[in-house]
Amino acid sequence: MRFDESRRLLARATSVIAGGVNSNVRLREQPHPLFFESADGPYLFDADGNRLVDYVLGNGPMLLGHRPRAVVEAVKQQLATGLLYAGQHRLETEVAELLVQHVPCAELVRFSQTGTEAVLAALRIARAASGRQKVLKFQGHYHGWADSMHHALAVPSEDTAYGHGLTPVEASVGQQHAIARDIEVATWNDLEGLRSAFSQHGHELAAVIAEPIMAHGCAAPSQEFLELLRDLCNRHSTVLIFDEVITGFRFGLGGAQSVFRVTPDLTVLGKAMASGFPVSAVVGRRALFDGVATAGFTHAGTYNGSPLGMAAAKASLTMLADPSEGVYDRIEETGSRLLRGLHEIAIRSSLPLLVQGFPSFFILGFTNANAIVDHYGLATLDLNRAKTFAREAVTHGVRPTGRLGWMLSAAHSVSDIDFTLEVCENTLRTLQN
Ligand SMILES: Cc1ncc(COP(=O)(O)O)c(C=O)c1O
């Protein structure tokens, strides 16, 4: 496959858009940022007329595949009736009711647009409710690009702070330095480090925020670690926030919290909730929201709860909840087939490969590590080789992310999976030579 037209369009875009892209994540695309004309089911069609089997899925939202019919129809209906009211409408309540029904911690809801914004709302709610400032987060977890949460995957030569602890390292130039004062960082899955962080800072922690499965590396927590986290938050009156922007709906309607049976106080949701429309939410315990609807608190946003987004969210959640649609069964079947096939290919290959994760979301990484459980494991991934793999795979019609996190949708068929496995096997053979 060739990408000449994409390259021409990128050159034109670059003269008016910084780098030709509107999210720096897209700069990682191989062989260069591509231009797409349309998308349908599991496929993307680019400006050169290539068809790619897509495992990026809009970076997560397209759990039902691209352009799911029910969602498109619901949005069309909404387009015919009204776009934005700066006022309430029934769909907001209906979607909130669905979240309260399905997400274990959800008693009350506030909608925003993006995951980044909903994380900021969750942090503000936690700080307001607790009267404290500090937040503990985990190294390698991504919570959006806002100054207060954007920290690099940094592996220090020596552990600092509390033995197993770390200091936050800004991930971008231009970040506000002063914010680091209120951030503590710990290592995912490190029981001792967590105990130690709480014994030093528990009394001043407004919140702990974590992805219940660290998406970079697809590193699940040990049950013991997650339960310890819940217990320490309880004992120190610290608000436990799960950032389920990736795991929400992808790991079942109740998200990872229902899989692990550990219920946080607040949860941030986004991505798959609205199949490509910008909708996010913070949901959680009623008592934490007590101060939210008061004059002293600000949560705002011109587009929050927009009719189009809510129409998309209602249709998406309704489809996910309908057993006759069999969304989760299909993903389980195709995702397991892909995982199984990749495991077999990894065994046959002489390259140091790690396949880790779940049918709906996993990584294929180049590393000698047997498993990734924390950011130290993440740091062993050979990202250059991952780039070469992605470049080869895209050239043969399969689009993984540059970092090799794979997402499945309900639209991928068994034949898409078999095609993908063939491309992966050939690609790895090329890399070996
Ligand atoms: C776990 C997690 N939290 C938050 C975000 C930020 O979401 P958004 O890109 O919608 O701002 C992301 C985005 O990838 C994410 O993966």
The ligand as a Gaussian input file, in Angstrom:
#p B3LYP/6-31G(d) Opt

LIG

0 1
 C       -7.393000       6.838000      31.054000
 C       -7.595000       8.138000      30.351000
 N       -8.003000       9.207000      31.052000
 C       -8.223000      10.396000      30.474000
 C       -8.024000      10.561000      29.132000
 C       -8.246000      11.901000      28.504000
 O       -9.387000      11.831000      27.706000
 P       -9.602000      12.888000      26.512000
 O       -8.574000      12.564000      25.478000
 O      -11.019000      12.639000      26.073000
 O       -9.407000      14.244000      27.106000
 C       -7.597000       9.479000      28.353000
 C       -7.362000       9.631000      26.909000
 O       -6.822000       8.783000      26.225000
 C       -7.371000       8.239000      28.976000
 O       -6.936000       7.175000      28.289000

